Amino acid sequence: MTVFRTIKHQIRHLFIALQRVIKYVVQAVTKIFAPTDDQYPAIGVQPFTGDSADKKKQNH
């Protein structure tokens, strides 16, 4: 009976390991395809306020 008990015990540990691997993969896939949770402010498009390039000052 001990042989059957050890085989049953090993099969049980195999299924537990398989469940952990599946859970790990599912969590990764869920994180990849989940909606973003970024907290960026909705500020829209900002106008350009810098200096434009002057063609006379370029050294080409």
DRENPA-3360 file (N, C-alpha, C; in nm, 2 decimals, always signed):
BEGIN
1 = MTVFRTIK = +0.08/-0.12/+0.00/+0.00/+0.00/+0.00/+0.08/+0.13/+0.00 ~ +0.20/+0.12/+0.05/+0.28/+0.24/+0.06/+0.33/+0.29/-0.08 ~ +0.34/+0.19/-0.17/+0.38/+0.23/-0.31/+0.27/+0.31/-0.37 ~ +0.15/+0.27/-0.36/+0.03/+0.34/-0.41/+0.01/+0.48/-0.34 ~ +0.04/+0.48/-0.22/+0.03/+0.60/-0.14/+0.14/+0.71/-0.19 ~ +0.26/+0.66/-0.22/+0.36/+0.75/-0.27/+0.33/+0.80/-0.41 ~ +0.28/+0.71/-0.49/+0.24/+0.75/-0.63/+0.13/+0.85/-0.62 ~ +0.03/+0.83/-0.54/-0.08/+0.92/-0.52/-0.03/+1.06/-0.47;
9 = HQIRHLFI = +0.07/+1.05/-0.38/+0.12/+1.17/-0.33/+0.20/+1.25/-0.44 ~ +0.28/+1.18/-0.52/+0.35/+1.24/-0.63/+0.26/+1.30/-0.73 ~ +0.15/+1.23/-0.77/+0.06/+1.29/-0.86/-0.01/+1.41/-0.81 ~ -0.04/+1.41/-0.68/-0.10/+1.53/-0.62/-0.01/+1.65/-0.62 ~ +0.12/+1.63/-0.60/+0.22/+1.74/-0.61/+0.24/+1.78/-0.75 ~ +0.22/+1.69/-0.84/+0.23/+1.73/-0.98/+0.12/+1.82/-1.02 ~ +0.00/+1.79/-0.98/-0.12/+1.87/-1.01/-0.11/+2.01/-0.94 ~ -0.06/+2.01/-0.82/-0.04/+2.14/-0.75/+0.06/+2.23/-0.83;
17 = ALQRVIKY = +0.17/+2.17/-0.87/+0.27/+2.24/-0.95/+0.21/+2.29/-1.08 ~ +0.13/+2.21/-1.14/+0.07/+2.25/-1.27/-0.03/+2.36/-1.25 ~ -0.11/+2.36/-1.14/-0.20/+2.47/-1.10/-0.12/+2.60/-1.08 ~ -0.01/+2.59/-1.01/+0.07/+2.71/-0.99/+0.13/+2.77/-1.12 ~ +0.17/+2.69/-1.21/+0.22/+2.74/-1.34/+0.11/+2.80/-1.42 ~ -0.01/+2.74/-1.42/-0.12/+2.80/-1.49/-0.16/+2.93/-1.43 ~ -0.17/+2.94/-1.30/-0.20/+3.06/-1.23/-0.10/+3.17/-1.26 ~ +0.03/+3.14/-1.27/+0.13/+3.23/-1.30/+0.11/+3.29/-1.44;
25 = VVQAVTKI = +0.08/+3.20/-1.53/+0.07/+3.25/-1.67/-0.06/+3.33/-1.69 ~ -0.17/+3.29/-1.63/-0.29/+3.36/-1.63/-0.28/+3.50/-1.57 ~ -0.21/+3.51/-1.46/-0.19/+3.64/-1.40/-0.11/+3.73/-1.50 ~ -0.01/+3.68/-1.56/+0.07/+3.76/-1.66/-0.02/+3.81/-1.78 ~ -0.10/+3.71/-1.83/-0.18/+3.75/-1.94/-0.29/+3.85/-1.90 ~ -0.34/+3.83/-1.79/-0.44/+3.93/-1.74/-0.38/+4.07/-1.72 ~ -0.26/+4.07/-1.67/-0.19/+4.20/-1.65/-0.16/+4.27/-1.78 ~ -0.12/+4.19/-1.88/-0.09/+4.25/-2.01/-0.21/+4.30/-2.08;
33 = FAPTDDQY = -0.33/+4.23/-2.08/-0.44/+4.27/-2.15/-0.55/+4.34/-2.07 ~ -0.52/+4.38/-1.95/-0.61/+4.45/-1.87/-0.60/+4.60/-1.91 ~ -0.71/+4.68/-1.88/-0.71/+4.82/-1.91/-0.60/+4.89/-1.83 ~ -0.54/+4.99/-1.88/-0.44/+5.06/-1.81/-0.49/+5.13/-1.69 ~ -0.41/+5.14/-1.59/-0.45/+5.21/-1.46/-0.36/+5.34/-1.44 ~ -0.31/+5.39/-1.55/-0.23/+5.51/-1.54/-0.32/+5.63/-1.50 ~ -0.26/+5.71/-1.41/-0.33/+5.83/-1.36/-0.28/+5.96/-1.42 ~ -0.27/+5.96/-1.55/-0.22/+6.08/-1.62/-0.34/+6.19/-1.62;
41 = PAIGVQPF = -0.31/+6.31/-1.60/-0.41/+6.42/-1.61/-0.46/+6.43/-1.76 ~ -0.59/+6.46/-1.78/-0.64/+6.48/-1.91/-0.62/+6.63/-1.95 ~ -0.51/+6.66/-2.00/-0.48/+6.80/-2.03/-0.49/+6.84/-2.18 ~ -0.50/+6.74/-2.26/-0.51/+6.77/-2.40/-0.39/+6.81/-2.47 ~ -0.40/+6.86/-2.59/-0.29/+6.90/-2.67/-0.24/+7.04/-2.63 ~ -0.11/+7.06/-2.61/-0.05/+7.18/-2.57/+0.01/+7.26/-2.69 ~ -0.01/+7.39/-2.70/+0.05/+7.46/-2.81/+0.20/+7.47/-2.79 ~ +0.27/+7.48/-2.91/+0.42/+7.50/-2.90/+0.45/+7.64/-2.87;
49 = TGDSADKK = +0.53/+7.66/-2.76/+0.57/+7.79/-2.72/+0.72/+7.82/-2.73 ~ +0.79/+7.73/-2.80/+0.93/+7.75/-2.81/+0.97/+7.84/-2.93 ~ +1.10/+7.86/-2.95/+1.15/+7.94/-3.06/+1.15/+7.85/-3.19 ~ +1.11/+7.91/-3.30/+1.12/+7.84/-3.43/+1.26/+7.85/-3.48 ~ +1.29/+7.76/-3.56/+1.43/+7.75/-3.62/+1.44/+7.86/-3.72 ~ +1.55/+7.94/-3.71/+1.58/+8.04/-3.81/+1.68/+7.99/-3.91 ~ +1.64/+7.98/-4.04/+1.72/+7.92/-4.15/+1.85/+8.00/-4.16 ~ +1.86/+8.13/-4.13/+1.98/+8.20/-4.15/+2.09/+8.16/-4.05;
57 = KQNH = +2.05/+8.11/-3.93/+2.15/+8.08/-3.83/+2.19/+7.93/-3.83 ~ +2.14/+7.85/-3.92/+2.18/+7.71/-3.93/+2.31/+7.70/-4.00 ~ +2.40/+7.62/-3.95/+2.53/+7.60/-4.01/+2.54/+7.48/-4.10 ~ +2.48/+7.48/-4.22/+2.49/+7.37/-4.31/+2.56/+7.40/-4.43;
% end
